[in-house]
Amino acid sequence: MFNHRSITVAMKSLILAGSFVILAAPAIADTDNATSCRTLAQQTRAALANASGDLTEAQAESSAGMQACNFGLWQNGSAHYRKALTLLSK
């Protein structure tokens, strides 16, 4: 039923698939998620509350971050929140 060649091919396929999972795990761990959106939203709100001057651009970035996170676009939302925090740190 199974010959040596089919077993060898199956083993190589399993090893190859396993290596992809191992290599992809750190990339998956670094992606933004709902928790990172919430954390960045809290940080941005606090920074906005303590900031002075023209906050228009930072508020727009914060709003865009909230909208993106509400639609489940975690990376996009987090990027907007990070941009707002960068603008507020100037």
Contact map, one row per residue, 1 for C-alpha under 8 A:
111000000000000000000000000000000000000000000000000000000000000000000000000000000000000000
111101100000000000000000000000000000000000000000000000000000000000000000000000000000000000
111111100000000000000000000000000000000000000000000000000000000000000000000000000000000000
011111110000000000000000000000000000000000000000000000000000000000000000000000000000000000
001111111000000000000000000000000000000000000000000000000000000000000000000000000000000000
011111111100000000000000000000000000000000000000000000000000000000000000000000000000000000
011111111110000000000000000000000000000000000000000000000000000000000000000000000000000000
000111111111000000000000000000000000000000000000000000000000000000000000000000000000000000
000011111111100000000000000000000000000000000000000000000000000000000000000000000000000000
000001111111110000000000000000000000000000000000000000000000000000000000000000000000000000
000000111111111000000000000000000000000000000000000000000000000000000000000000000000000000
000000011111111100000000000000000000000000000000000000000000000000000000000000000000000000
000000001111111110000000000000000000000000000000000000000000000000000000000000000000000000
000000000111111111000000000000000000000000000000000000000000000000000000000000000000000000
000000000011111111100000000000000000000000000000000000000000000000000000000000000000000000
000000000001111111110000000000000000000000000000000000000000000000000000000000000000000000
000000000000111111111000000000000000000000000000000000000000000000000000000000000000000000
000000000000011111111100000000000000000000000000000000000000000000000000000000000000000000
000000000000001111111110000000000000000000000000000000000000000000000000000000000000000000
000000000000000111111111000000000000000000000000000000000000000000000000000000000000000000
000000000000000011111111100000000000000000000000000000000000000000000000000000000000000000
000000000000000001111111110000000000000000000000000000000000000000000000000000000000000000
000000000000000000111111111000000000000000000000000000000000000000000000000000000000000000
000000000000000000011111111100000000000000000000000000000000000000000000000000000000000000
000000000000000000001111111110000000000000000000000000000000000000000000000000000000000000
000000000000000000000111111111000000000000000000000000000000000000000000000000000000000000
000000000000000000000011111111100000000000000000000000000000000000000000000000000000000000
000000000000000000000001111111100000000000000000000000000000000000000000000000000000000000
000000000000000000000000111111100000000000000000000000000000000000000000000000000000000000
000000000000000000000000011111110000000000000000000000000000000000000000000000000000000000
000000000000000000000000001111111000000000000000000000000000000000000000001000000000000000
000000000000000000000000000001111111100000000000000000000000000000000000011001000000000000
000000000000000000000000000000111111100000000000000000000000000000000000011000000000000000
000000000000000000000000000000011111110000000000000000000000000000001001010000000000000000
000000000000000000000000000000011111111000000000000000000000000000000000000000000000000000
000000000000000000000000000000011111111100000000000000000000000000000000010001000000000000
000000000000000000000000000000011111111110000000000000000000000000001000010011001000000000
000000000000000000000000000000000111111111000000000000000000000000000000000000000000000000
000000000000000000000000000000000011111111100000000000000000000000000000000000000000000000
000000000000000000000000000000000001111111110000000000000000000000000000000001001100000000
000000000000000000000000000000000000111111111000000000000000010011000000000000001000000000
000000000000000000000000000000000000011111111100000000000000000000000000000000000000000000
000000000000000000000000000000000000001111111110000000000000000000000000000000000000100000
000000000000000000000000000000000000000111111111000000000000010000000000000000001001100000
000000000000000000000000000000000000000011111111100000000000000000000000000000000000000000
000000000000000000000000000000000000000001111111110000000000000000000000000000000000000000
000000000000000000000000000000000000000000111111111000000000000000000000000000000000100100
000000000000000000000000000000000000000000011111111100100110000000000000000000000000000100
000000000000000000000000000000000000000000001111111000000000000000000000000000000000000000
000000000000000000000000000000000000000000000111111100000000000000000000000000000000000000
000000000000000000000000000000000000000000000011111110100000000000000000000000000000000100
000000000000000000000000000000000000000000000001011111100000000000000000000000000000000000
000000000000000000000000000000000000000000000000001111100000000000000000000000000000000000
000000000000000000000000000000000000000000000000000111111000000000000000000000000000000000
000000000000000000000000000000000000000000000001001111111110000000000000000000000000000100
000000000000000000000000000000000000000000000000000001111111000000000000000000000000000000
000000000000000000000000000000000000000000000000000001111111100000000000000000000001001000
000000000000000000000000000000000000000000000001000000111111110000000000000000000011101100
000000000000000000000000000000000000000000000001000000111111111000000000000000000001000000
000000000000000000000000000000000000000000000000000000011111111100000000000000000000000000
000000000000000000000000000000000000000000000000000000001111111110000000000000011011000000
000000000000000000000000000000000000000010010000000000000111111111000000000000011001000000
000000000000000000000000000000000000000000000000000000000011111111100000000000000000000000
000000000000000000000000000000000000000000000000000000000001111111110000000010010000000000
000000000000000000000000000000000000000010000000000000000000111111111000000111111000000000
000000000000000000000000000000000000000010000000000000000000011111111100000010000000000000
000000000000000000000000000000000000000000000000000000000000001111111110000010000000000000
000000000000000000000000000000000000000000000000000000000000000111111111110110000000000000
000000000000000000000000000000000100100000000000000000000000000011111111110111000000000000
000000000000000000000000000000000000000000000000000000000000000001111111100000000000000000
000000000000000000000000000000000000000000000000000000000000000000111111100000000000000000
000000000000000000000000000000000100000000000000000000000000000000011111110000000000000000
000000000000000000000000000000000000000000000000000000000000000000011111111110000000000000
000000000000000000000000000000011101100000000000000000000000000000011001111111000000000000
000000000000000000000000000000111000000000000000000000000000000000000000111111100000000000
000000000000000000000000000000000000000000000000000000000000000010011000111111110000000000
000000000000000000000000000000000000100000000000000000000000000111111000111111111000000000
000000000000000000000000000000010001100100000000000000000000000010001000011111111100000000
000000000000000000000000000000000000000000000000000000000000000010000000001111111110000000
000000000000000000000000000000000000000000000000000000000000110110000000000111111111000000
000000000000000000000000000000000000100110010000000000000000110010000000000011111111100000
000000000000000000000000000000000000000100000000000000000000000000000000000001111111110000
000000000000000000000000000000000000000000000000000000000100100000000000000000111111111000
000000000000000000000000000000000000000000010000000000001110110000000000000000011111111100
000000000000000000000000000000000000000000110010000000000100000000000000000000001111111110
000000000000000000000000000000000000000000000000000000000000000000000000000000000111111111
000000000000000000000000000000000000000000000000000000001100000000000000000000000011111111
000000000000000000000000000000000000000000000011001000100100000000000000000000000001111111
000000000000000000000000000000000000000000000000000000000000000000000000000000000000111111
000000000000000000000000000000000000000000000000000000000000000000000000000000000000011111
